């Protein structure tokens, strides 16, 4: 039987508030904190990038983890592991920072050069160092975890090392690995010459039995092949990547072979930050008890964007990165039809230049119908979630998605495409049974999207039913407690299976 109190080593390439490029950083902060609050011992390993403020976070040296040496290919690399605690309200989660000036300290970006937008050419070496340092950390500390929880391609070599060159290391047969895919689109692919740098046995330098895909070293494949169990950030996305090649591409065979070991657990949301009852960034707080107060946020939102406020005309919003994968090709294609609907539309986001110029033109041409803010603005994101009536997420694929969850708890009814985490959290409203919390279209097509938008706008006229849909969403529990408990169950499942 697994112990009641688990020891979990959580390895990630980014953790909030130290560094962040996306949702991985939030997960890597919130999940370990919640696991600790639930009584488990969690430690985190992360690279110490140049942006990490050593003084602010009181990061200190550990004598036995100072000036360690490792060979990466023909190169002798010196590194240290420093430590501090994750800033959090209640629990102390220890962080180990992998310090190496050449690979991490001297860089402004995490994975790519901010000036050119291009990936660092030595990302293979940088993350080989991260992966191997995890083994050395365990050896030097003598702290044997029950589970090593690995996240995305940057940690993908750890399971391969454990099953090969470290397999006879004392105590290393006592723990298991969980490998989480946050987005399969990012795989960590490098030229075959990178293989020699890994130090892995020669037999893994193949496509059939090793970590090569299409003639390249693939860090993600390594994680998928050698971890004890795999999970991803929603049940539907787990099914999509194991069965459909449009999601998993050349990794489909690897994943379909392991489909019985692939689980889906939806991410949580930070309910201290996203809660309409306590949100300090919105003009008027509200809850299920005084849902009518939501309209004051709508009034403020309409005024902010120069719209004529009308309680009976729905405001439909989008907050997103502006890329094809987020559905903006079908938004652009259906935009004229969208403008014909009896609604006002607000967009907040940044991304492809082609979408920037398109939406700027539309905002200038139709100022009473459409407005946009092309950039990132956290305070505005909160006002949009609180002030909108509907929230549109037409993603081509969406491993988990957070904005549909924010929308549900804010009583802003989501309209989504049925994919990934959107399919797991938004239940299509049924007029006959009066059940459901949002609107869903299946086919990735602008006509299908417009059809579902029309259905939502028609239902918006029926205030009693609309409020019922809002209230169903507001009763949702997307807190990290729920997700963390599911992770604990999964850890225990891994530890009890051979």
N, C-alpha and C positions, 0 to 999 in steps of 0.2 A: 504493500500500500504506500502511495506517496505521502510524504510528511504533511501535517496540517499547515505548517508554516513553510512556504516554498522559498528557495533562494533562486532569484531570477537575475541573470546577466543580460541586460538589454543593450544591443549594439545598433547604433544609428549614425548616419552621416550628418544629421542636423537635429538640434534640440532647441526649442524656444525656452527662455529668452536670449540664449547665447547667439544663435545664428538661425536664419530661416529663409528658405526660398519658396516653400509651399506647405501643404497640409501635413507632410511627414513630421515637420518640426513640432507642430501642435500635438500630434499623436504621441510623439516621443517624449513629450513633457507631461501631458495629461494622464496617459495610461500608467506610466510608472508611479506617478503620485497617487493615483487611485488604488493601484495594487498594494502600495505601501499602507494606505489608509485602511485597506481591508486586512492588514496584518501580515503581509509578506515582505521579505527582505529583497529589495531591488537595488541593483547597482547599474550604472550606465557607462558605456564607453563611446566617446565621440572624438573626432579630430579637433585640435586646437588651431582654428583658422586665425588669420591675422586680425579679423574683426572682433575676436573674443577679448573682452576687457579684463585682464588678469587682476588688476587692482579692485575694480568694481565688484567682482564676484569672489574676491579673496581666494584666488587659486594658488595653491601652495605645492611645494615639492614633496615627494616621498623618497626618502634616501634609497631604499632598495629598488626603486623603479626609475632611478636616475642614470642617464648615460648608458642605456642598454644598446647592444649591437646586433645587427641583422644583415644578412646578405640578400640583396635583391639583384638577381643575375650576377654580374661581376662586381657589383657596387657594394661597398661597405657603408651601411647606413647607421648613424647614431640617433637614438630617440629616447625620450623620457615620457613617463606617464605622471601627470600632476593631478591634483584632486581639489574638489570643493563640494558643496552641497547644492542641489537644485533649489533655487528660490521658490518657496511654497509656503502657504499659510499654516499648515499643520505638521507636515511630516518631513523627515530629513532623508532625502534620497542622495546617495553618494554618486558623484560623477568622476570618471577618470578621463582626463584630457590627453590625447596622444599629441605630444609636442615634437615637431621637427621643423626647423626654420625653413629649410629649402622647399619641402613639399607642402607645408601648410601655412606657417607663420608669415612668409613673405608674399602671400597671395591676397588680393582684394576680394576675389570671388571664391565660391565654394567648388564649383565644377568647371566653370568657364571664365575666360578673361572678360571682365565687364567692358573693356574698351573695344574688343573685337567681336564679342559674342561667341567666340569659338572655344570649344572644349580644350582644357589644358592637354597638351600632347603626352604628358606623363601621368595621366589619370590612372593608368594601369598600375604604375609603381606606387602612387600615392595610396591606392586602396588595397594593394597587396600588403603594404605596411600596416594599414589599419587591421586587416584580417589576421595577419600573423601576430600582431601585438596583443590580440585577444588571448591567444594561446599562452604567450609569455607572461601576460598579466596573471592568468590563473596559476601558472607554475610558480611564479615569484611570490604571489600572495599566499598560496596554499589554500585559497578560498574556492571550494568546489561548488559550483551552482547545481541546482537540479535541472534548470532549463536555461539554454542560451536562446534568447529571442532576437532574431536577426531581421533587418528591414531593408528591402530592396537590393538592387544589384551591387551596391557599394559594400555589402557584407556577404556577398554570395560565395566567396571562397572558403569561408569558415567551415561549413559542413564537409567540404572536400578535404581540407587539412585534417579534420578530426577523424575521418574515415581512412586516411592514408598515413601521412608522415608522423602524425601525433597519436596514432591509434594505440600504441603500447605505452604511452605516457601514464605514469601512476595516477589513478583517480579519474582518468578521462573516460573510462567506461561507465562512470556513474551518472553522467548527465545526457540529456537529449536536446535536440535542436528543433525550433520552430522557425520557419522562414516565411515572412509576410511580404506579399506583393502589394504595393500601394498603387502602382501603375505599370502594367506590363510593356507599355510603349518604350520605357527606358530600360535597356538591358545590359549596358556596360560591355560594348563590343570593341575588341582591339585586334590589331594584326597578329597573325599566328606567331610572329617573333616574340610576342609578349609571353608566350607559354613558358619559355625557359626561365623567365624572371620569377614565375610563381613558385618554383622549387617542387612542384607536384610531380608524381611519378610519370614517366614517359607514356605509359599506356593510356593516360587521360588526354593525350594529345591526338584525339580522334573525334569524329562526329558520332560514330555508332556507340562507343563505350565511354566517351569522354566529354570534354566541355567545349568542343568546337561546334560552331553552327555556321554553315556557308563559308567555311574556310577561315573563320575568325574565332578568337577566344571569346567566350560569352560568360561573363560573371553570373548573370541571372540563371543561365542553364545549370551552372555548378550548384547554385542554391537549390534549384528544383530537383536535381538528381540525387543530391547527397543528404539533404535535411531529412529528419525523421518524419516531420509533418509540415505541410504547406498550408498557409491560409491567405485569404485576401479580404478586402474591406466591405464585401457584401455577398450574400448567398447567390444572387443572380449573376454577379460578376464572376464568381467562382465557377458557375455553370457555363457562362459564356466563354471563358478562357480555356476550359477543358474540352469544349465541344465545337467551337467555331473558329476556323482559321482566320477569319477577318479580325478577330481579337488577338489571337496568340501567334499568328503568322508561322514562322519556321520553328516555333517552340511547341506547336500543337501536339506533335507526337510525344514529346517528353512529358507534357502535361496530361495527355490522355492516358499514358501508361500509369500515371500516378493519381488518376482522378479520385480514387477511393481515399487518398490521403490529403485531399484538398478541401478545406473548410472555408466558410464565409462568416465573418463577424463584422457587423456594421460599426463604423466609428461612432464615438459619442460626440456631443457638443458641450462646450463650456457654458453651463447654465448659470454661472456667476456673471458671465459677460453677456450672454444672449438670453434675456429674460424680460419680457415687456413690463412686468410688475415692478422691477427694480432697475431697469436700464437708465443710467444717468445721462445717456446721449440722446434721449428723445424728449420732445416737449411735454408729452403727457403720458404718464404711466397708466397701464390698464391690465386687467386680468379677466378671467371668465366671469367674475362677479360684476365687473363694470365695463363690459366689452364696448359699450357705447362711447367710452372715452377714446377709443382708437381713432374716431373720426377727426379729432383735433390734430392728430399727427398727419392725417391726409390733407387737412386744410393747410398746414405748415408746408408740407411737401409740394402741393400744387403752387403755393405762392413762391416757394424757393425757385421753382422752374418756370415761373411766369405763366402758369396755366390759370384759366378761369375755374375756380373751385365749384364743383357740382357733386353733391353727395350721391346723385343717381348715375353719374358717369364713372365707370370703374377706371382706376389707374392700374395699368399693367406694367410691371417692372422687370428688368433683367440686370443682374450683377454677375459679371463673368469676365474671364479672359477672352478676348475676341479672336477666336480661332475656329477653323472649320470643324474640328473635333467637338467643339462646344455647341455646334448647330448653327453657326452664323451664316453658313452658305444657304441654308434653307430659310433663315430669317430674311436675308437679303433678297432671295428669290421671291418670297411671299410678301415683301414689304408694302407694295402698293395695295394688296388685298387687306393687309393689316391696318393700313391708314383709313380704309373705308369703313372699318368697324367703329361702333359707337364707344370709343374709349380714348384714354390718354396714355401715352407710352413714355417710360423713363428708362434710360440705360446708363449704367455705371460700369466702366471697364477700360481695359487697355490691352493691346495686342497687335495683330497684323495691321500694317499701314493702310492696306486696301480697305479695311473696315473703318478705320479712323476717318479717311476721306469721305467714304460713303455716308457714314452717320452724321458727319459735320454738315454735309450738303443737305441731308434730309431735315436736320434740325433748323437750318436756315430757311428752308423752303416751307416747312409745316410747323411753325413755332407754337401753334395752339394745340397740336396733336402729338408732337414728338420732341423730347429734349434729351440731351446726353451730357455726361461729364466723363471725358476721356482721360482717365488717370485713376489713381487709388485714393480713396478718402474714407477712412473708417467711420467717422461721425456721420457722414452722408449715407453710408451703407446701413447704419442702424435706423436712420430716419426713413430710408426707402423701405426697409423691411416692416417698419411700424406703420408707415403711411399708405402703402400700396394695398389694393384690394386683391390683386392676383400677382403671381410671380411665375415668369416663364423660363423653363429650362429645357430646351429642345436638343439636348446633347446627342451626338452620334454614339459616343460611349462615355460612361461616367462610373468609374470603379466604386465610389461611395457617394460623393456629393455632400455638401454641408448646407448650402443655401436653401434647399428644399426643406431641410429640417428646421433651420431658423424660421423660415416662412410659416411652417405648420404651427410652431409654438407662438408665433406672433399673430396668428389668426389671418395670415395672408395666404390665400388659397393657391397652392402650386398647380401649374399646368406643365406636365413633363412628358418626355418620350420614355417609353417603357424599356429601360436599359439599366444594368448595374444596380447601384444603390437607389436610384430613382424608383425602380420597379419594386424594391423592397420596402420603401418608406411611404410612397404615395399610392393610395387605394382609389381606384376610379369610382367616382360618385355614380350611384345608380338611382335614377328618378323613381323607379317602382318601389324599391326597398328602402329608399332614403338613407342608404349607407354609403360610406366612403369619405375620404378627406381631401380629395382633389380631382384633377382631370388628367387623363392619360391618353396619349395616342401611340400607336405601335409602329407603323411604317415610317421610315425616315424620309419624310416628304413634306414639302411646304403646304400642299393642299390639305393633307391630314392634320397638320398643325393648325391651320386656319379653321378647319371644321370643328376641332375641339375648343378652340378659342371662342368661336361663335356659340357653341353649346354653353360654355361658362358664362359668357356675357348675357345670354338669354336667361340663365338661371339666376344671375345676379339681380334681376328684376323682382324675383320672389324673395323678399327680404327675410321672411321667416325661415325658409329652407336654406338660404345662404348662410344665415347665422348658425344654423345647425351644422353645416359643413365646417364653418370657422371653429366652432366649439369642439368638434371632433378632433380637429388638428391640434388645438390648444391643450387637449388632454394627453397628448403624446408624451412619453418619457424617453428622451434621447440622451439622458445623462450618461456620463462615463461610468457610473456605478453599474449600469446594466451591461455595458460592453466589457468592463473589467471582470465582472463575475463570469461572463461567457469565456473570457480568456483563461481564467483560473480553471474552469471545467475542462477546457481544451488541454491545458498543461497537464492536468491530472490524467486525462485520457492518454496523452502521449507517454506519461510515466508508467502507466499500467499495461501498455501494449508492448509486445516483444518486437 
